[in-house]
Amino acid sequence: MSDVIYKPYTYIIGWSSLKVWYFGCEVGQKTKTANPDNLWTIYFTSSPRVKELRATHGEPDILKVCKVFETALEALECERNYLTRINAAGRSNWLNMHNGGK
């Protein structure tokens, strides 16, 4: 049995020298393993663009948990609202390929 406390959260990562950012959330709906302690220790996002940037430029220097939630739905809604507000998918300095949702 896992001792991990389920805490879905939103986060931002970035490469400040490149001025490139990614906003996301870890929700672990099925496994109930989402927790801010996972960020960049066992959770590295599912984004292929982040994976590519890590391979070419190394690890991001900005790693920040933005907000912790009670439910996955709250975290997903926050992610969608933020990405839509800034239109991350339409901006070249954001690695997000969509404005939340799939």
Wavefront OBJ file of the C-alpha trace (Angstrom):
o trace
v 0.000 0.000 0.000
v 1.308 3.455 -0.940
v 1.885 6.185 1.626
v 1.600 8.899 -1.041
v -1.068 11.480 -0.283
v -3.109 12.221 -3.420
v -2.701 15.901 -4.310
v -3.342 16.844 -7.952
v -1.456 20.017 -8.828
v -0.538 22.479 -11.556
v 3.022 23.473 -12.322
v 5.172 25.583 -14.597
v 8.581 24.653 -15.896
v 10.897 26.728 -18.018
v 14.259 27.399 -19.500
v 14.822 31.037 -18.532
v 17.806 31.498 -20.862
v 15.610 30.425 -23.802
v 12.474 32.175 -22.475
v 10.490 28.979 -23.109
v 7.803 27.676 -20.756
v 5.389 24.819 -20.181
v 2.321 24.798 -17.922
v 0.718 21.528 -16.935
v -0.830 19.404 -14.246
v -0.306 16.000 -12.727
v -3.594 14.355 -11.844
v -2.965 10.595 -11.734
v -6.691 9.912 -11.894
v -6.364 6.137 -12.162
v -3.346 5.549 -9.944
v -4.055 8.296 -7.384
v -0.330 9.006 -7.184
v -0.272 12.708 -8.097
v 1.696 14.699 -5.548
v 3.819 17.859 -5.818
v 6.823 15.908 -4.520
v 6.747 14.011 -7.841
v 7.614 17.060 -9.962
v 10.924 16.418 -11.681
v 11.702 13.478 -9.405
v 9.389 10.825 -10.883
v 7.024 12.981 -12.968
v 8.447 14.813 -16.000
v 5.294 15.609 -18.055
v 4.041 13.671 -21.041
v 4.885 16.461 -23.486
v 7.042 15.372 -26.429
v 8.168 18.988 -26.870
v 9.445 19.126 -23.281
v 11.230 15.804 -23.791
v 12.886 17.166 -26.934
v 14.001 20.375 -25.220
v 15.447 18.393 -22.301
v 17.456 16.308 -24.773
v 18.860 19.348 -26.575
v 19.185 21.921 -23.761
v 19.255 19.961 -20.511
v 16.987 20.273 -17.520
v 14.783 23.324 -16.996
v 15.999 25.841 -14.421
v 12.457 26.863 -13.445
v 10.360 24.202 -11.680
v 7.423 25.546 -9.724
v 4.301 23.970 -8.288
v 1.608 26.602 -8.777
v -1.414 25.228 -6.941
v -2.518 22.022 -5.212
v -6.091 20.734 -5.553
v -8.433 18.258 -3.913
v -9.563 16.684 -7.202
v -8.193 15.947 -10.656
v -11.077 17.883 -12.222
v -10.106 21.054 -10.358
v -6.488 20.754 -11.554
v -7.538 20.067 -15.147
v -9.924 23.035 -15.136
v -7.209 25.316 -13.774
v -4.793 24.124 -16.459
v -7.342 24.695 -19.223
v -8.344 28.135 -17.914
v -4.746 29.341 -17.642
v -3.632 28.000 -21.019
v -6.732 29.415 -22.719
v -6.289 32.821 -21.057
v -2.712 33.153 -22.318
v -3.364 31.192 -25.548
v -0.276 29.089 -24.908
v -0.878 26.896 -27.973
v -0.683 29.971 -30.185
v 2.530 31.383 -28.706
v 5.989 30.332 -29.808
v 7.547 30.691 -26.348
v 5.152 28.109 -24.848
v 5.718 24.403 -25.399
v 2.050 23.514 -24.832
v 0.524 22.107 -28.017
v -3.043 22.783 -26.868
v -4.843 25.008 -24.390
v -5.864 22.204 -22.063
v -8.054 19.202 -22.626
v -7.352 16.504 -25.148
l 1 2 3 4 5 6 7 8 9 10 11 12 13 14 15 16 17 18 19 20 21 22 23 24 25 26 27 28 29 30 31 32 33 34 35 36 37 38 39 40 41 42 43 44 45 46 47 48 49 50 51 52 53 54 55 56 57 58 59 60 61 62 63 64 65 66 67 68 69 70 71 72 73 74 75 76 77 78 79 80 81 82 83 84 85 86 87 88 89 90 91 92 93 94 95 96 97 98 99 100 101 102
